[in-house]
Amino acid sequence: MSKMINLKNVSRIFRTGDIETSALSNISFTIKQGEFVAIMGPSGCGKSTLLSILGMLDSPSSGSYEFEDVDIARHSEKELASIRKASLGFVFQHFNLINELNVSENVELPLQYLKISKKERAFRLNKILKRVSIDHRADHLPHQLSGGQQQRVAIARALIINPILILADEPTGNLDSKNGEEVMLLLKELNKSGTTVIMVTHSEKEGNFADRVLRMMDGQLIWDRSNDLNTPSVNENV
């Protein structure tokens, strides 16, 4: 597997007036294409801050982040936005669906930003709605769906651009155990088909779906372990 992500000594400091808060401290790791990685730890440990940096929504205060062998610091904000729109799929705890749009319109929206033709949009939409088993709700509005169905719509929206990386932030946080497990099985299936998945979670059960766990505490990476082998991952940075 080729290297997709390489973080080296990444720190993130937030400044408010004279007060500095260190959210991340000297984080280093590599993620290969096709991995399913869970980032775990208690609330406030820096998980979501790290995911924002990986998703190019925030920048490190120091250190480097290489995405597909290119330091993202070399990219302009416009170039980073283009990478996000074309290559990254985001799945959030709160779904972030647009209430005034139906399922089809919510899912199709990213393709309009990419100026994909109407014919191609229709083809992809039909395919992806069937893939996540939500095609029978295509004309429904978000408030007419269960939480599990809304998260399937959110996953379909993330997938419709054919991303090489899915970033999921507590994807089952608002779901009951049955719907949560269905969403996790769907993410696992997507990963087996070749999509790299990085998921933030505090749930040990959800962490077990991943191939590898990065555990954080107080802004630091304290553990990097393969779930399959139950032994430390080969990662010289940790």
Salt bridges, closest charged atoms under 4 A:
GLU20 OE2 - ARG15 NE 2.92
GLU35 OE1 - ARG212 NH1 3.04
ASP58 OD2 - ARG12 NE 2.86
GLU77 OE2 - ARG84 NH2 3.76
GLU79 OE1 - HIS75 ND1 3.48
GLU108 OE2 - ARG121 NE 2.86
GLU120 OE2 - ARG124 NE 2.92
GLU170 OE2 - HIS202 ND1 3.08
GLU182 OE1 - ARG152 NH2 3.64
GLU182 OE2 - LYS178 NZ 2.89
GLU204 OE2 - ARG215 NH1 3.17
ASP211 OD1 - LYS188 NZ 3.08
ASP224 OD1 - ARG212 NE 2.90
